[in-house]
Amino acid sequence: MKGTFISFEGIEGTGKSTQAKLLYTYLREKGADVILTEEPGGTQISVKIREVLLSVEHKEMSALTELLLYNASRAQHIQEVIMPALDRGAFVITDRFTDSTLAYQGYGRGLDLQLIDSIDLIATGRLRPDITLLLDLDVQTGLKRNRGINKTDRLELEDVPFHERVRNGYHMLAAKEPGRIKLISVTAGIDEIHRSIIHIISGVLGS
Ligand code: TMP
């Protein structure tokens, strides 16, 4: 694997997608071979799995089914999109990856972290981003922002304590892997956050 794998993570409403797009454009303008993708999604099959996962009609979905579907979607995404790009030396920017599963299904839903880890081994073979940009914001502000743009899916409709557990989970993941996961507080404006992200990426890549 010759490329560079970058993931964006965070609770709802942190502006991850906006920042992922800005980084994508920045790298493109520098002449890099770069792809921008997202989870759950990125392939035709994964988009269908996303619809099943996020539909508000699927209230009866068990936490285990949810875990398996996120991983099924990821396995397809890796095989069809991520690995081919990394193998040819490209930058891959993904809006969410395995840390989302640990934060949402692990810390949020309360599924056993070791169980998640065993399924992750099967689905990803332990593929991990080189750099993870964890955008952090308080839960109330994040949920308000997303509801303001009418973005409400099955996970977003979970209560505030669920999202608090997810946010705390992300903080624990960042504390465990400070070299890979960079926590960025999103109290600043979009441009300023973008500049700090460029600074972090350049530091890690050494250019
Ligand atoms: P988003 O991409 O619009 O943020 O929506 C994806 C939703 O799915 C979001 O609520 C986070 C959730 N999610 C998980 O619960 N586990 C996962 O592994 C991933 C990738 C996303």
Residues whose N, C-alpha, C, O or C-beta is under 5 A from the ligand:
A	BS01	TMP	E39 P40 Y70 R96 F97 S100 T101 Y104 L155 E156
